[in-house]
Amino acid sequence: MKVKLYTVAGLFSLLASCSSGVPGSFTENGRDVCIYPDYTNCVVPVNIAPLNFFVKDTADAAVLTITPEEGSALTISASGKNDVIIPEKAWKTMLAANVGKTLKYDLYVKKGGNWLHYKPFTNTVSADSIDPYLTYRLIEPSYMGTGEIGVYQYDLENNVEKVILDNHRCHKNPAIRGQKCVNCHTSQRNHPENKMFYYRGPNGGLLLTYNGKVQKINTRTGDMFAGTVYPAWHPTLPFIAFSSNVIKQSFNTFEINKIEPYDLYSDLVLYNIEKNEITAVLKTRNSQETNPNWAPDGKYLYYNSSDSTLAVVGNIKHLRYNLFRIPFNADSISWGKPELVYDAASKMRSATYPRVSPNGRYLLFTEADYGTSTQTNKSADLYMMDLNTKEVRNLEEINCKGESDSYHDWTSNSKWFVFSSRRYDGNYSRPYFAHVNPDGKVSKAIMLPHADPHHDINLLKCYNVPEFSKTPVVFNPSDFQSALDSPELKATYGSPIDSTADAISGASTVK
């Protein structure tokens, strides 16, 4: 390889717009940069916070120059452990001026007194903004009980995290692993001020914010064999569809998947918020319906279902799920006949977490060798169906072979989605974002940015169930705690109860 040496004179015109800090002379080393997170050659939202990173190579110093197509170049000298912290105001000005254009990055690293210039990389600034807030749960990757767990909301435009509610108040003795669990959050897409999540354990319940009020609801009623678990809020109406699940976990020593959550049995129910009433959607003997999600027009409820039941506890590799949808009549609050959407079981695979883009064009889902809770399943990959053509493809451009790529959610403009991946170290789930262009092509996935680029490496917890929101949560932890300290509201049951017990699940059946 021919090595080129540049001097100040030879670079004067190129770097005229850059501030001081760029090395006067350097050697081209011809290597790609080695940074964390990897923000090289990707598409970035116009409203994203600065994509700070650190240089992974051993170095005495580092300098980055970002040269936009429009406006002045920006030069940043690395600090601390070679951290490149991009000034927020300058970054936002640069993005706004370069919509649809590229930013060129030049990284210089000093080793043994000599400066090296790495191969430049670029970012393309997309005009498609990303929903400003991301909600998620933080939880340890391997747990027999519950430790310190909470639901949080992150401002993607300013790199600020806010606690919605955690169990810190109840976590008095770190040696005791029996504290309460906070989980299963979701908000109404078109009215994100309406939100719900669970606070499990004694004095817990479903915490629901609706019409400016917080309530604690007990949704187990009638002849339900279990309480409600996975939620899906109707896009516009006061309905939440739930799966009612009996969930178990296996902790494996020799299997490649160390944690295996699975359902013993599960059904679907509908909660009418204004009537405080639960009714059955699908109440079946020999199949397991779970993970509901509404079509953007609210006329269909998507879900995944397995025709297998668990004959032997822990023997879950035969549990394979297909994707279905069931029509919903909002006027009569009634249901049609279930329709098969995607047959994964015929390929000896399992499909789960159906999510339709808000524009109705794409169905995003996870496919794995087996099971339904695939966040820990190393065979889990993201797939996408074009609902116009019914063509299905593996999103190979963003999937990580041999590591879980799973739980996902769309932005309100259908241009971005977030998903959960363990690709960095195989242990901790982190949120990644990807852009979808008009032809359905998906861009390189990028990690959640932080003010401190070391944040997620030092965080010994998983991001669980990442979901977008257009607005911040309107209540604070004390509001939710007050609801927890208040009496619960018991839901009523609006479906027939039959005395004949289901020998498989223990639930009664509707005649």
C-alpha positions in Angstrom: 0.0 0.0 0.0 1.4 3.4 -0.9 1.5 5.7 2.1 0.7 9.4 1.5 1.9 12.2 3.8 -0.1 15.4 3.9 1.1 18.8 5.2 -0.7 21.9 6.3 -0.1 23.6 3.0 -1.5 20.7 1.1 -4.6 20.7 3.2 -5.2 24.4 3.6 -8.1 24.7 1.1 -9.7 21.5 2.3 -9.7 22.4 6.0 -10.2 26.2 5.7 -13.6 25.9 7.3 -12.4 23.7 10.2 -11.5 25.1 13.6 -8.1 24.5 15.2 -7.4 21.0 16.4 -6.9 19.2 13.1 -3.4 17.7 13.0 -0.9 19.6 10.8 0.5 16.4 9.3 -0.6 12.9 9.4 -0.3 9.5 7.7 -3.0 7.7 5.8 -3.4 4.2 7.4 -6.1 3.0 5.0 -8.1 1.4 7.8 -11.8 1.7 8.7 -12.5 3.5 11.9 -13.1 1.3 15.1 -15.7 3.2 17.2 -18.5 2.4 19.6 -21.3 2.7 18.9 -20.8 2.0 15.2 -22.4 5.1 13.5 -20.5 4.7 10.2 -22.2 4.9 6.8 -25.8 5.0 8.1 -29.0 7.0 7.7 -29.8 9.3 10.6 -33.1 11.1 11.5 -33.0 14.8 11.1 -34.1 15.3 14.7 -31.8 12.8 16.5 -29.6 13.8 19.3 -25.8 13.9 18.8 -24.4 10.5 17.9 -21.5 10.5 20.4 -19.0 7.7 20.3 -15.6 6.7 21.6 -12.5 5.4 19.7 -11.9 1.8 20.5 -8.3 1.8 19.2 -5.6 2.5 21.7 -4.6 6.0 21.2 -3.0 9.0 22.9 -5.5 11.5 21.4 -8.1 11.7 18.7 -9.7 14.5 16.6 -12.9 14.3 14.5 -13.9 16.6 11.7 -17.5 16.5 10.3 -17.8 18.2 7.0 -21.4 18.8 5.7 -22.4 19.6 2.2 -24.0 22.8 3.5 -22.4 24.9 6.2 -19.2 24.9 8.0 -17.2 21.9 9.2 -17.1 21.0 12.8 -14.0 19.8 14.6 -14.1 18.0 17.9 -11.1 17.0 20.0 -11.7 13.7 21.9 -11.8 13.8 25.7 -11.5 11.3 28.5 -11.1 7.8 27.1 -11.0 9.2 23.6 -14.7 10.1 23.8 -16.0 12.2 20.8 -18.8 14.4 22.3 -20.5 16.4 19.6 -21.9 19.8 20.7 -25.7 19.6 20.6 -26.5 23.0 19.2 -23.9 22.7 16.3 -25.1 19.2 15.6 -28.8 20.2 15.3 -27.9 23.2 13.1 -25.9 20.9 10.8 -28.6 18.3 10.5 -31.3 20.9 9.8 -29.2 22.5 7.0 -28.3 19.1 5.4 -31.6 17.2 5.0 -31.2 14.7 2.2 -27.4 15.4 2.1 -24.4 13.7 3.5 -22.0 14.4 6.4 -18.4 13.3 5.9 -16.4 12.2 8.9 -12.6 12.3 9.1 -11.1 10.7 12.2 -7.5 11.3 13.2 -5.8 9.3 15.9 -2.4 9.9 17.6 -0.2 6.9 18.4 3.4 7.1 19.6 3.6 10.8 18.6 2.3 10.3 15.1 -1.1 11.2 13.7 -3.0 8.6 11.6 -5.9 9.4 9.3 -8.5 6.7 9.0 -10.7 6.0 6.0 -13.6 8.6 6.0 -17.2 7.5 6.5 -20.5 9.3 5.9 -24.0 9.7 7.3 -27.0 10.6 5.3 -29.5 12.9 6.9 -33.0 11.8 6.4 -35.9 14.2 6.3 -38.0 11.6 8.0 -38.0 12.4 11.7 -38.1 9.8 14.4 -40.8 9.9 17.1 -39.1 11.9 19.9 -39.6 9.5 22.8 -38.7 5.9 23.5 -40.3 3.9 26.4 -38.7 0.7 27.7 -38.2 -1.4 30.7 -34.7 -2.0 32.3 -34.2 -5.4 33.7 -31.3 -7.8 34.3 -30.7 -10.4 31.6 -30.9 -13.4 33.9 -33.3 -13.4 36.9 -35.1 -15.9 39.1 -37.0 -13.2 41.0 -37.0 -9.5 40.4 -34.3 -7.0 41.2 -34.4 -3.3 40.6 -36.8 -2.9 37.6 -38.4 0.1 36.1 -40.2 1.7 33.1 -38.4 4.7 31.6 -38.9 7.2 28.8 -36.0 8.5 26.8 -35.9 11.8 24.9 -34.3 10.9 21.5 -33.7 14.6 20.6 -31.8 15.5 23.8 -30.4 12.2 25.2 -32.4 12.6 28.5 -33.9 9.6 30.4 -36.8 10.0 32.7 -38.2 7.4 35.1 -41.9 6.7 34.8 -42.0 4.2 37.7 -39.5 1.8 39.2 -39.6 -0.5 42.2 -36.8 1.3 44.0 -39.1 2.1 46.9 -39.6 -1.6 47.5 -36.0 -2.6 46.9 -34.9 -2.2 50.5 -32.7 -5.3 50.9 -30.4 -6.0 47.9 -29.9 -9.6 49.2 -33.6 -10.4 48.8 -34.8 -11.0 45.2 -38.5 -10.9 45.8 -39.3 -7.2 45.0 -42.0 -6.1 42.7 -41.9 -6.1 38.9 -42.7 -3.2 36.6 -43.5 -4.3 33.0 -45.7 -4.6 29.9 -46.1 -0.9 29.0 -47.9 0.5 26.0 -49.6 3.7 25.0 -52.4 4.5 22.5 -50.8 5.4 19.2 -53.0 8.3 18.3 -53.5 9.5 21.9 -50.1 8.7 23.6 -51.2 10.5 26.8 -53.2 7.4 27.4 -50.9 4.8 28.8 -50.8 1.6 30.8 -48.3 -0.8 32.5 -48.3 -3.3 35.3 -46.9 -3.2 38.8 -46.7 -6.8 39.8 -46.8 -8.2 43.3 -48.7 -7.4 46.5 -50.8 -4.3 46.3 -50.0 -4.1 42.6 -52.2 -4.1 39.5 -52.6 -2.6 36.0 -51.8 1.2 36.2 -53.9 3.0 33.6 -53.8 6.6 32.6 -57.0 7.6 30.7 -58.7 11.0 30.3 -56.2 12.6 32.7 -56.7 10.2 35.5 -54.6 7.3 36.9 -56.3 4.2 38.2 -55.2 0.8 39.4 -57.3 -2.0 37.7 -57.6 -5.7 38.5 -58.3 -7.2 35.1 -58.6 -10.9 36.1 -62.3 -11.6 36.3 -65.0 -14.1 35.3 -63.5 -17.5 34.5 -60.2 -16.3 33.2 -57.4 -18.8 34.1 -54.9 -16.0 34.5 -54.7 -12.2 34.5 -54.0 -10.1 31.5 -50.4 -9.9 30.2 -49.4 -8.5 26.8 -51.5 -5.4 25.8 -52.5 -3.7 22.6 -54.3 -0.4 22.7 -56.8 0.3 20.0 -55.6 3.2 17.8 -58.6 5.5 18.5 -61.2 3.8 20.8 -61.2 3.1 24.5 -60.3 -0.6 24.1 -57.2 -2.6 25.1 -56.8 -6.1 23.7 -54.8 -8.4 26.0 -53.5 -11.9 26.0 -54.2 -13.8 29.2 -51.1 -16.0 29.8 -49.7 -18.5 32.2 -46.0 -17.9 31.7 -43.1 -20.1 32.8 -39.4 -19.8 32.4 -36.6 -22.4 32.0 -33.0 -21.5 32.9 -30.7 -23.8 30.9 -27.1 -24.9 31.6 -26.2 -26.6 28.4 -28.6 -25.1 25.9 -27.4 -22.1 23.8 -30.5 -20.2 24.8 -30.0 -19.7 28.6 -33.4 -18.3 29.4 -36.6 -19.7 27.8 -39.9 -17.9 28.6 -42.9 -19.8 27.4 -46.7 -20.1 27.7 -48.4 -23.0 29.3 -51.6 -21.7 27.8 -53.0 -18.3 26.6 -56.2 -16.7 25.3 -57.2 -13.2 24.0 -59.6 -10.8 25.8 -60.8 -7.3 25.3 -61.0 -4.6 28.0 -63.5 -1.8 27.5 -62.1 1.0 29.5 -65.2 3.1 29.8 -67.4 0.2 30.8 -64.6 -1.4 32.9 -65.5 -4.7 31.3 -63.5 -7.7 30.1 -64.9 -9.9 27.3 -63.5 -12.9 25.5 -62.0 -12.6 22.1 -60.7 -16.1 21.6 -61.2 -18.7 24.3 -59.9 -22.0 23.0 -59.0 -25.4 24.3 -56.1 -26.6 22.1 -54.4 -23.5 20.8 -52.5 -20.6 22.4 -53.2 -17.1 21.2 -50.9 -14.3 22.4 -49.1 -11.0 21.5 -52.1 -9.0 20.1 -51.5 -5.9 18.0 -54.1 -3.8 16.1 -54.1 -2.9 12.5 -53.7 0.9 12.1 -57.3 1.4 11.2 -58.5 -0.7 14.2 -60.5 -3.1 12.0 -58.3 -6.2 12.6 -56.5 -7.6 15.6 -53.2 -9.4 14.7 -51.8 -12.1 17.0 -49.7 -15.3 16.9 -51.1 -18.7 17.8 -49.8 -22.2 18.3 -51.8 -25.3 17.8 -49.4 -27.2 20.1 -49.9 -27.4 23.8 -47.2 -28.1 26.4 -47.5 -31.8 27.3 -44.2 -31.8 29.2 -43.2 -28.7 31.2 -39.9 -27.3 29.8 -40.2 -29.2 26.5 -40.9 -26.2 24.4 -39.1 -26.8 21.1 -42.2 -28.1 19.5 -44.1 -24.9 20.3 -44.3 -23.1 16.9 -46.6 -20.1 16.2 -48.3 -18.8 13.1 -49.6 -15.3 12.5 -53.3 -14.6 12.4 -55.7 -11.7 12.4 -59.3 -11.5 13.4 -61.8 -8.8 12.1 -63.3 -6.4 14.6 -66.6 -4.6 14.3 -66.4 -1.5 16.5 -70.1 -0.7 16.2 -71.2 -4.0 17.7 -68.0 -4.8 19.5 -67.9 -8.2 17.9 -65.4 -10.4 16.2 -65.3 -12.3 12.9 -63.5 -15.5 11.8 -59.7 -15.7 12.4 -57.6 -15.6 9.2 -54.2 -17.1 8.7 -51.7 -14.4 7.7 -48.4 -16.3 7.7 -47.7 -20.0 8.1 -44.3 -20.4 9.8 -45.0 -23.8 11.4 -45.1 -25.5 8.0 -41.5 -24.5 7.6 -40.7 -25.7 11.1 -40.3 -22.1 12.3 -42.2 -19.9 14.7 -43.5 -16.4 14.0 -44.4 -13.8 16.7 -44.8 -10.1 17.5 -46.8 -9.0 14.5 -46.6 -5.2 14.0 -48.3 -3.4 11.1 -46.8 -0.1 10.0 -49.1 2.9 10.7 -49.5 3.4 6.9 -50.7 -0.1 6.5 -48.0 -1.1 4.1 -45.8 -3.6 6.0 -46.1 -6.3 8.6 -43.0 -6.6 10.7 -42.5 -9.7 12.8 -40.0 -12.0 14.4 -39.2 -15.5 13.2 -37.3 -18.1 15.2 -36.8 -21.9 15.5 -39.5 -22.1 18.1 -41.4 -20.3 20.9 -43.1 -16.9 21.2 -40.9 -14.9 23.7 -37.9 -14.6 21.4 -35.9 -11.8 23.0 -33.5 -14.4 24.3 -33.7 -16.8 21.4 -30.5 -16.7 19.4 -32.3 -17.9 16.2 -34.7 -14.9 16.2 -34.5 -12.7 13.2 -36.7 -9.8 11.9 -38.9 -10.5 8.8 -41.1 -8.1 6.9 -44.3 -8.8 4.8 -45.4 -6.4 2.1 -49.2 -6.4 2.7 -49.8 -5.3 -0.9 -48.0 -8.2 -2.4 -47.8 -10.7 0.5 -44.1 -11.1 -0.2 -42.1 -12.0 2.9 -38.4 -11.5 3.3 -35.7 -11.9 6.0 -34.3 -8.5 6.8 -30.8 -9.8 6.3 -29.4 -6.3 5.9 -30.0 -5.6 9.6 -30.2 -9.0 11.3 -27.3 -10.4 13.2 -26.7 -14.1 12.6 -26.5 -16.1 15.8 -27.9 -13.4 18.1 -31.5 -12.4 18.9 -33.1 -9.6 16.9 -36.6 -9.3 18.2 -39.2 -7.0 19.8 -39.9 -4.1 17.5 -42.1 -1.0 17.1 -42.9 1.5 14.3 -42.7 5.3 14.4 -45.9 7.1 13.7 -44.7 8.1 10.1 -43.8 4.4 9.3 -40.3 5.5 8.2 -38.4 4.1 11.2 -38.6 1.1 13.5 -36.9 0.2 16.7 -35.9 -3.4 17.6 -34.2 -5.2 20.4 -30.9 -6.9 19.7 -28.2 -8.7 21.7 -25.6 -8.5 18.9 -23.0 -6.6 20.8 -22.2 -9.2 23.5 -24.9 -11.8 23.4 -26.1 -11.0 26.9 -27.7 -7.6 27.0 -30.5 -6.4 24.8 -30.0 -2.9 23.3 -32.4 -0.7 21.1 -31.4 -0.2 17.5 -33.1 2.0 14.9 -33.5 1.4 11.2 -34.9 3.5 8.3 -37.3 2.2 5.7 -37.3 3.9 2.3 -40.2 4.1 -0.1 -39.1 0.8 -1.8 -39.0 -1.1 1.5 -35.2 -1.1 1.7 -34.0 -1.0 5.3 -30.9 1.0 6.2 -28.1 -0.1 8.5 -29.2 -0.3 12.1 -27.9 2.3 14.6 -27.8 2.1 18.4 -29.6 4.4 20.8 -27.4 7.4 21.3 -26.3 8.7 24.7 -24.6 11.8 26.1 -22.0 9.3 27.5 -21.0 6.8 24.8 -19.9 4.3 27.4 -23.4 4.3 29.0 -24.7 1.0 27.5 -21.4 -0.8 28.0 -21.5 0.0 31.7 -25.2 -0.7 32.0 -25.8 -4.2 33.5 -29.4 -4.3 32.4 -31.4 -5.2 29.3 -33.7 -2.8 27.4 -37.0 -4.6 27.2 -40.1 -3.8 25.0 -38.9 -0.5 23.3 -41.8 1.5 22.0 -42.1 4.9 20.4 -44.2 7.8 21.6 -44.8 11.3 20.1 -45.3 13.0 23.5 -43.8 12.6 26.9 -45.5 10.8 29.7 -47.9 13.2 31.4 -47.7 11.8 35.0 -44.8 11.4 37.4 -43.8 8.5 39.7 -45.7 10.0 42.7 -49.0 10.0 40.7 -48.5 6.3 39.9 -47.5 5.5 43.5 -50.7 7.3 44.8 -52.7 5.0 42.5 -50.8 1.9 43.9 -51.6 3.0 47.4 -55.3 3.3 46.6 -58.0 0.6 46.3 -58.1 -1.3 43.0 -61.0 -1.1 40.6 -62.2 -4.6 39.8 -63.1 -5.2 36.2 -66.4 -6.9 35.4 -66.9 -9.8 33.0 -69.2 -9.6 30.0 -68.8 -13.1 28.4 -70.7 -16.3 29.3 -69.2 -18.5 31.9 -69.4 -22.3 31.4 -69.0 -24.8 34.2 -67.2 -27.3 32.0 -63.5 -27.1 32.8 -60.8 -27.3 30.1 -58.7 -30.2 30.9 -55.6 -28.5 29.4 -55.7 -25.0 30.8 -58.2 -25.3 33.6 -60.4 -22.6 31.9 -64.0 -23.0 31.2 -65.2 -22.9 27.6 -67.9 -21.0 25.8 -70.7 -23.0 24.2 
